Amino acid sequence: AYGVLGIEFMAAAQALDFREFTPGKGVRKAKEVIRRYVDFLDEDRPLYPDHTRMKALVESCEILEEVEAAVGSLG
């Protein structure tokens, strides 16, 4: 499950980089955290290192913790 969520987060961050708008504070913070671990995909490359980092990131709850620090509790 963590691996699937990691892929979803990578895809969401990539999609946000293609859009010309300003997302909300929580989404901006989540993308900022993701980009610390996974760079923008601008050319083909093996994705297993990114996937491995994202899986560990999701398991660590760092995204959630930083988003909650920015916007308040989500629970």
N, CA, C and O atoms as a Tinker XYZ file with bonds, in Angstrom:
   300  protein
     1  N      0.821000   -1.198000    0.000000    73     2
     2  CA     0.000000    0.000000    0.000000    64     1     3
     3  C      0.864000    1.261000    0.000000    63     2     4     5
     4  O      0.533000    2.232000   -0.681000    81     3
     5  N      1.962000    1.262000    0.751000    73     3     6
     6  CA     2.837000    2.438000    0.781000    64     5     7
     7  C      3.434000    2.702000   -0.600000    63     6     8     9
     8  O      3.592000    3.853000   -1.008000    81     7
     9  N      3.761000    1.637000   -1.306000    73     7    10
    10  CA     4.315000    1.793000   -2.646000    64     9    11
    11  C      3.323000    2.432000   -3.601000    63    10    12    13
    12  O      3.692000    3.285000   -4.407000    81    11
    13  N      2.061000    2.019000   -3.511000    73    11    14
    14  CA     1.018000    2.583000   -4.371000    64    13    15
    15  C      0.828000    4.064000   -4.052000    63    14    16    17
    16  O      0.728000    4.890000   -4.959000    81    15
    17  N      0.778000    4.395000   -2.770000    73    15    18
    18  CA     0.641000    5.801000   -2.389000    64    17    19
    19  C      1.845000    6.621000   -2.858000    63    18    20    21
    20  O      1.695000    7.769000   -3.277000    81    19
    21  N      3.026000    6.031000   -2.785000    73    19    22
    22  CA     4.217000    6.721000   -3.271000    64    21    23
    23  C      4.115000    7.058000   -4.745000    63    22    24    25
    24  O      4.477000    8.158000   -5.162000    81    23
    25  N      3.623000    6.113000   -5.538000    73    23    26
    26  CA     3.431000    6.352000   -6.971000    64    25    27
    27  C      2.396000    7.451000   -7.197000    63    26    28    29
    28  O      2.586000    8.321000   -8.047000    81    27
    29  N      1.312000    7.412000   -6.443000    73    27    30
    30  CA     0.270000    8.438000   -6.564000    64    29    31
    31  C      0.822000    9.823000   -6.242000    63    30    32    33
    32  O      0.531000   10.787000   -6.950000    81    31
    33  N      1.617000    9.928000   -5.177000    73    31    34
    34  CA     2.219000   11.213000   -4.815000    64    33    35
    35  C      3.178000   11.702000   -5.903000    63    34    36    37
    36  O      3.191000   12.888000   -6.230000    81    35
    37  N      3.978000   10.793000   -6.461000    73    35    38
    38  CA     4.895000   11.183000   -7.540000    64    37    39
    39  C      4.110000   11.716000   -8.736000    63    38    40    41
    40  O      4.478000   12.738000   -9.315000    81    39
    41  N      3.037000   11.031000   -9.103000    73    39    42
    42  CA     2.224000   11.455000  -10.245000    64    41    43
    43  C      1.560000   12.803000   -9.970000    63    42    44    45
    44  O      1.483000   13.651000  -10.859000    81    43
    45  N      1.085000   13.001000   -8.751000    73    43    46
    46  CA     0.443000   14.268000   -8.398000    64    45    47
    47  C      1.436000   15.424000   -8.464000    63    46    48    49
    48  O      1.115000   16.486000   -8.997000    81    47
    49  N      2.639000   15.226000   -7.929000    73    47    50
    50  CA     3.656000   16.279000   -7.971000    64    49    51
    51  C      4.023000   16.603000   -9.417000    63    50    52    53
    52  O      4.191000   17.769000   -9.775000    81    51
    53  N      4.147000   15.576000  -10.236000    73    51    54
    54  CA     4.482000   15.777000  -11.650000    64    53    55
    55  C      3.371000   16.568000  -12.341000    63    54    56    57
    56  O      3.648000   17.488000  -13.110000    81    55
    57  N      2.129000   16.216000  -12.070000    73    55    58
    58  CA     0.997000   16.915000  -12.682000    64    57    59
    59  C      0.965000   18.378000  -12.258000    63    58    60    61
    60  O      0.697000   19.256000  -13.078000    81    59
    61  N      1.236000   18.645000  -10.983000    73    59    62
    62  CA     1.239000   20.027000  -10.500000    64    61    63
    63  C      2.295000   20.868000  -11.202000    63    62    64    65
    64  O      2.101000   22.066000  -11.407000    81    63
    65  N      3.403000   20.254000  -11.570000    73    63    66
    66  CA     4.456000   20.992000  -12.265000    64    65    67
    67  C      4.049000   21.397000  -13.681000    63    66    68    69
    68  O      4.667000   22.286000  -14.267000    81    67
    69  N      3.037000   20.770000  -14.229000    73    67    70
    70  CA     2.566000   21.111000  -15.570000    64    69    71
    71  C      1.456000   22.160000  -15.557000    63    70    72    73
    72  O      1.106000   22.703000  -16.605000    81    71
    73  N      0.905000   22.448000  -14.388000    73    71    74
    74  CA    -0.224000   23.371000  -14.282000    64    73    75
    75  C      0.258000   24.775000  -13.953000    63    74    76    77
    76  O      1.224000   24.948000  -13.211000    81    75
    77  N     -0.410000   25.766000  -14.502000    73    75    78
    78  CA    -0.086000   27.158000  -14.210000    64    77    79
    79  C     -1.144000   27.723000  -13.270000    63    78    80    81
    80  O     -2.054000   28.435000  -13.694000    81    79
    81  N     -1.012000   27.400000  -12.003000    73    79    82
    82  CA    -1.892000   27.934000  -10.975000    64    81    83
    83  C     -1.175000   27.787000   -9.643000    63    82    84    85
    84  O     -0.170000   27.085000   -9.537000    81    83
    85  N     -1.704000   28.455000   -8.636000    73    83    86
    86  CA    -1.102000   28.370000   -7.310000    64    85    87
    87  C     -1.974000   27.476000   -6.440000    63    86    88    89
    88  O     -3.097000   27.850000   -6.100000    81    87
    89  N     -1.474000   26.302000   -6.076000    73    87    90
    90  CA    -2.267000   25.414000   -5.217000    64    89    91
    91  C     -2.329000   25.958000   -3.790000    63    90    92    93
    92  O     -1.612000   26.895000   -3.438000    81    91
    93  N     -3.181000   25.366000   -2.993000    73    91    94
    94  CA    -3.310000   25.765000   -1.600000    64    93    95
    95  C     -2.053000   25.458000   -0.800000    63    94    96    97
    96  O     -1.147000   24.765000   -1.262000    81    95
    97  N     -2.029000   25.996000    0.415000    73    95    98
    98  CA    -0.855000   25.876000    1.277000    64    97    99
    99  C     -0.473000   24.423000    1.551000    63    98   100   101
   100  O      0.709000   24.082000    1.522000    81    99
   101  N     -1.443000   23.577000    1.814000    73    99   102
   102  CA    -1.156000   22.176000    2.115000    64   101   103
   103  C     -0.589000   21.425000    0.922000    63   102   104   105
   104  O      0.363000   20.657000    1.062000    81   103
   105  N     -1.166000   21.643000   -0.239000    73   103   106
   106  CA    -0.684000   20.988000   -1.457000    64   105   107
   107  C      0.717000   21.484000   -1.801000    63   106   108   109
   108  O      1.581000   20.700000   -2.193000    81   107
   109  N      0.936000   22.793000   -1.652000    73   107   110
   110  CA     2.284000   23.336000   -1.911000    64   109   111
   111  C      3.315000   22.686000   -1.002000    63   110   112   113
   112  O      4.401000   22.324000   -1.453000    81   111
   113  N      2.981000   22.534000    0.280000    73   111   114
   114  CA     3.921000   21.933000    1.229000    64   113   115
   115  C      4.158000   20.469000    0.881000    63   114   116   117
   116  O      5.300000   20.010000    0.916000    81   115
   117  N      3.107000   19.727000    0.547000    73   115   118
   118  CA     3.267000   18.316000    0.188000    64   117   119
   119  C      4.188000   18.176000   -1.019000    63   118   120   121
   120  O      5.080000   17.328000   -1.030000    81   119
   121  N      3.971000   19.005000   -2.033000    73   119   122
   122  CA     4.822000   18.945000   -3.231000    64   121   123
   123  C      6.259000   19.313000   -2.896000    63   122   124   125
   124  O      7.192000   18.706000   -3.421000    81   123
   125  N      6.444000   20.288000   -2.039000    73   123   126
   126  CA     7.796000   20.684000   -1.619000    64   125   127
   127  C      8.531000   19.510000   -0.964000    63   126   128   129
   128  O      9.705000   19.269000   -1.245000    81   127
   129  N      7.838000   18.794000   -0.100000    73   127   130
   130  CA     8.447000   17.631000    0.568000    64   129   131
   131  C      8.779000   16.555000   -0.462000    63   130   132   133
   132  O      9.877000   15.999000   -0.449000    81   131
   133  N      7.844000   16.264000   -1.345000    73   131   134
   134  CA     8.066000   15.237000   -2.370000    64   133   135
   135  C      9.275000   15.589000   -3.229000    63   134   136   137
   136  O     10.091000   14.720000   -3.537000    81   135
   137  N      9.395000   16.850000   -3.615000    73   135   138
   138  CA    10.497000   17.265000   -4.485000    64   137   139
   139  C     11.854000   17.225000   -3.778000    63   138   140   141
   140  O     12.887000   17.260000   -4.447000    81   139
   141  N     11.877000   17.153000   -2.478000    73   139   142
   142  CA    13.147000   16.949000   -1.768000    64   141   143
   143  C     13.697000   15.553000   -2.041000    63   142   144   145
   144  O     14.905000   15.328000   -1.968000    81   143
   145  N     12.809000   14.627000   -2.353000    73   143   146
   146  CA    13.186000   13.224000   -2.528000    64   145   147
   147  C     13.176000   12.761000   -3.976000    63   146   148   149
   148  O     13.934000   11.868000   -4.354000    81   147
   149  N     12.316000   13.371000   -4.788000    73   147   150
   150  CA    12.143000   12.935000   -6.182000    64   149   151
   151  C     12.133000   14.162000   -7.084000    63   150   152   153
   152  O     11.314000   15.063000   -6.904000    81   151
   153  N     13.036000   14.196000   -8.045000    73   151   154
   154  CA    13.111000   15.312000   -8.989000    64   153   155
   155  C     12.018000   15.218000  -10.048000    63   154   156   157
   156  O     11.451000   14.154000  -10.295000    81   155
   157  N     11.741000   16.361000  -10.662000    73   155   158
   158  CA    10.837000   16.431000  -11.802000    64   157   159
   159  C     11.319000   15.454000  -12.872000    63   158   160   161
   160  O     12.516000   15.360000  -13.145000    81   159
   161  N     10.395000   14.742000  -13.462000    73   159   162
   162  CA    10.728000   13.759000  -14.499000    64   161   163
   163  C     10.672000   14.466000  -15.854000    63   162   164   165
   164  O      9.606000   14.596000  -16.456000    81   163
   165  N     11.840000   14.921000  -16.324000    73   163   166
   166  CA    11.870000   15.638000  -17.592000    64   165   167
   167  C     12.409000   14.796000  -18.738000    63   166   168   169
   168  O     12.357000   15.205000  -19.898000    81   167
   169  N     12.927000   13.618000  -18.409000    73   167   170
   170  CA    13.355000   12.671000  -19.438000    64   169   171
   171  C     13.250000   11.264000  -18.857000    63   170   172   173
   172  O     13.224000   11.078000  -17.640000    81   171
   173  N     13.190000   10.288000  -19.743000    73   171   174
   174  CA    13.068000    8.905000  -19.285000    64   173   175
   175  C     14.235000    8.520000  -18.387000    63   174   176   177
   176  O     15.388000    8.858000  -18.653000    81   175
   177  N     13.906000    7.807000  -17.321000    73   175   178
   178  CA    14.914000    7.263000  -16.417000    64   177   179
   179  C     14.272000    6.114000  -15.659000    63   178   180   181
   180  O     13.046000    6.053000  -15.556000    81   179
   181  N     15.067000    5.212000  -15.132000    73   179   182
   182  CA    14.493000    4.161000  -14.292000    64   181   183
   183  C     13.825000    4.799000  -13.071000    63   182   184   185
   184  O     14.407000    5.667000  -12.421000    81   183
   185  N     12.630000    4.374000  -12.774000    73   183   186
   186  CA    11.883000    4.988000  -11.675000    64   185   187
   187  C     11.980000    4.221000  -10.364000    63   186   188   189
   188  O     11.480000    4.693000   -9.343000    81   187
   189  N     12.610000    3.049000  -10.367000    73   187   190
   190  CA    12.642000    2.283000   -9.122000    64   189   191
   191  C     13.351000    3.012000   -7.988000    63   190   192   193
   192  O     12.930000    2.857000   -6.842000    81   191
   193  N     14.430000    3.820000   -8.236000    73   191   194
   194  CA    15.009000    4.549000   -7.099000    64   193   195
   195  C     14.029000    5.592000   -6.527000    63   194   196   197
   196  O     13.930000    5.762000   -5.312000    81   195
   197  N     13.309000    6.286000   -7.422000    73   195   198
   198  CA    12.303000    7.251000   -6.975000    64   197   199
   199  C     11.202000    6.543000   -6.199000    63   198   200   201
   200  O     10.771000    7.010000   -5.145000    81   199
   201  N     10.755000    5.419000   -6.726000    73   199   202
   202  CA     9.688000    4.666000   -6.075000    64   201   203
   203  C     10.123000    4.197000   -4.690000    63   202   204   205
   204  O      9.343000    4.261000   -3.740000    81   203
   205  N     11.345000    3.734000   -4.573000    73   203   206
   206  CA    11.859000    3.276000   -3.278000    64   205   207
   207  C     11.904000    4.433000   -2.281000    63   206   208   209
   208  O     11.520000    4.268000   -1.123000    81   207
   209  N     12.369000    5.603000   -2.723000    73   207   210
   210  CA    12.414000    6.778000   -1.838000    64   209   211
   211  C     11.010000    7.212000   -1.442000    63   210   212   213
   212  O     10.769000    7.554000   -0.284000    81   211
   213  N     10.084000    7.199000   -2.396000    73   211   214
   214  CA     8.715000    7.618000   -2.097000    64   213   215
   215  C      8.025000    6.655000   -1.140000    63   214   216   217
   216  O      7.289000    7.082000   -0.250000    81   215
   217  N      8.254000    5.377000   -1.314000    73   215   218
   218  CA     7.664000    4.400000   -0.395000    64   217   219
   219  C      8.133000    4.676000    1.030000    63   218   220   221
   220  O      7.326000    4.681000    1.959000    81   219
   221  N      9.428000    4.904000    1.205000    73   219   222
   222  CA     9.970000    5.210000    2.535000    64   221   223
   223  C      9.413000    6.532000    3.057000    63   222   224   225
   224  O      9.129000    6.657000    4.249000    81   223
   225  N      9.256000    7.515000    2.177000    73   223   226
   226  CA     8.710000    8.806000    2.586000    64   225   227
   227  C      7.283000    8.661000    3.092000    63   226   228   229
   228  O      6.933000    9.230000    4.125000    81   227
   229  N      6.461000    7.911000    2.382000    73   227   230
   230  CA     5.077000    7.697000    2.814000    64   229   231
   231  C      5.049000    6.968000    4.152000    63   230   232   233
   232  O      4.291000    7.343000    5.047000    81   231
   233  N      5.860000    5.943000    4.293000    73   231   234
   234  CA     5.914000    5.195000    5.556000    64   233   235
   235  C      6.336000    6.082000    6.722000    63   234   236   237
   236  O      5.887000    5.873000    7.849000    81   235
   237  N      7.183000    7.057000    6.470000    73   235   238
   238  CA     7.689000    7.923000    7.542000    64   237   239
   239  C      6.665000    8.951000    8.019000    63   238   240   241
   240  O      6.825000    9.523000    9.097000    81   239
   241  N      5.632000    9.190000    7.245000    73   239   242
   242  CA     4.597000   10.200000    7.538000    64   241   243
   243  C      5.127000   11.632000    7.473000    63   242   244   245
   244  O      4.479000   12.551000    7.974000    81   243
   245  N      6.287000   11.833000    6.867000    73   243   246
   246  CA     6.872000   13.180000    6.783000    64   245   247
   247  C      5.976000   14.141000    6.011000    63   246   248   249
   248  O      5.856000   15.307000    6.388000    81   247
   249  N      5.352000   13.675000    4.948000    73   247   250
   250  CA     4.465000   14.555000    4.178000    64   249   251
   251  C      3.329000   15.030000    5.071000    63   250   252   253
   252  O      3.067000   16.230000    5.159000    81   251
   253  N      2.662000   14.109000    5.727000    73   251   254
   254  CA     1.547000   14.455000    6.608000    64   253   255
   255  C      1.991000   15.413000    7.705000    63   254   256   257
   256  O      1.321000   16.412000    7.967000    81   255
   257  N      3.105000   15.116000    8.340000    73   255   258
   258  CA     3.583000   15.957000    9.439000    64   257   259
   259  C      3.870000   17.380000    8.970000    63   258   260   261
   260  O      3.518000   18.340000    9.655000    81   259
   261  N      4.501000   17.523000    7.821000    73   259   262
   262  CA     4.834000   18.863000    7.328000    64   261   263
   263  C      3.597000   19.614000    6.841000    63   262   264   265
   264  O      3.500000   20.828000    7.016000    81   263
   265  N      2.658000   18.900000    6.234000    73   263   266
   266  CA     1.413000   19.545000    5.813000    64   265   267
   267  C      0.641000   20.009000    7.042000    63   266   268   269
   268  O      0.137000   21.131000    7.067000    81   267
   269  N      0.543000   19.161000    8.060000    73   267   270
   270  CA    -0.169000   19.559000    9.276000    64   269   271
   271  C      0.534000   20.724000    9.976000    63   270   272   273
   272  O     -0.133000   21.577000   10.562000    81   271
   273  N      1.845000   20.774000    9.926000    73   271   274
   274  CA     2.568000   21.906000   10.506000    64   273   275
   275  C      2.226000   23.200000    9.764000    63   274   276   277
   276  O      2.222000   24.279000   10.356000    81   275
   277  N      1.942000   23.085000    8.475000    73   275   278
   278  CA     1.639000   24.260000    7.658000    64   277   279
   279  C      0.187000   24.710000    7.771000    63   278   280   281
   280  O     -0.099000   25.907000    7.756000    81   279
   281  N     -0.737000   23.739000    7.884000    73   279   282
   282  CA    -2.164000   24.096000    7.819000    64   281   283
   283  C     -2.958000   23.737000    9.066000    63   282   284   285
   284  O     -4.114000   24.142000    9.189000    81   283
   285  N     -2.382000   23.002000    9.975000    73   283   286
   286  CA    -3.113000   22.540000   11.147000    64   285   287
   287  C     -3.477000   21.072000   11.003000    63   286   288   289
   288  O     -3.287000   20.469000    9.947000    81   287
   289  N     -3.995000   20.519000   12.063000    73   287   290
   290  CA    -4.313000   19.090000   12.105000    64   289   291
   291  C     -5.330000   18.698000   11.035000    63   290   292   293
   292  O     -6.313000   19.403000   10.807000    81   291
   293  N     -5.078000   17.576000   10.393000    73   291   294
   294  CA    -6.015000   17.040000    9.404000    64   293   295
   295  C     -6.853000   15.909000    9.991000    63   294   296   297
   296  O     -7.718000   15.353000    9.314000    81   295
   297  N     -6.596000   15.578000   11.234000    73   295   298
   298  CA    -7.302000   14.465000   11.862000    64   297   299
   299  C     -8.226000   14.946000   12.856000    63   298   300
   300  O     -8.915000   14.151000   13.495000    81   299
